[in-house]
Amino acid sequence: MPYISLRVAGKLTQEQKQKIAASFAQTMLDVCNKPKESTYLVIDEVERENWAKGDKFLA
């Protein structure tokens, strides 16, 4: 059972999330021969004001 955790800065649309989920599931099938229904994906949307690169926040 693959478990994938993805963090992104900012919000995604439901359509974007669906495309990401489909892409990850297909990749796990193609590369690891794991059935799509066994792949778990959690998308964590982090507000840009809470995400920094070095000493600069993304917001």
C-alpha positions in Angstrom: 0.0 0.0 0.0 1.9 3.1 -1.2 1.3 6.3 0.8 2.2 9.6 -0.8 2.3 12.9 1.1 2.4 16.0 -1.0 2.7 19.6 0.4 2.0 22.5 -1.8 2.2 26.3 -1.2 -1.3 27.8 -1.6 -4.6 26.4 -2.7 -5.3 23.9 -5.5 -8.6 23.5 -7.3 -10.5 20.2 -7.0 -9.7 19.6 -10.7 -6.0 20.1 -10.1 -6.1 17.7 -7.1 -7.9 15.1 -9.2 -5.3 15.3 -12.0 -2.5 15.0 -9.4 -4.1 12.0 -7.8 -4.6 10.3 -11.2 -1.0 11.0 -12.2 0.5 9.7 -9.0 -1.7 6.5 -9.1 -0.7 5.9 -12.7 3.0 6.4 -11.9 2.8 3.9 -9.1 1.1 1.4 -11.4 3.6 2.0 -14.2 6.8 2.0 -12.1 6.0 -0.2 -9.2 3.2 -2.4 -10.5 1.0 -1.2 -7.6 -2.8 -1.2 -8.3 -4.3 2.3 -8.4 -6.8 1.4 -5.7 -4.0 0.7 -3.3 -2.3 4.1 -3.6 -3.1 6.6 -0.9 -2.4 10.3 -1.5 -2.6 13.1 1.0 -2.4 16.7 -0.3 -1.5 19.3 2.4 -2.1 22.8 1.2 0.0 25.2 3.2 -0.8 28.9 3.2 2.0 30.9 1.5 2.3 33.1 4.6 3.3 30.0 6.5 6.0 28.8 4.0 9.4 30.3 3.7 12.4 29.7 1.5 15.5 30.8 3.4 14.4 34.0 5.3 11.7 35.0 2.8 8.1 34.0 3.1 6.3 33.1 -0.1 3.4 35.5 0.7 
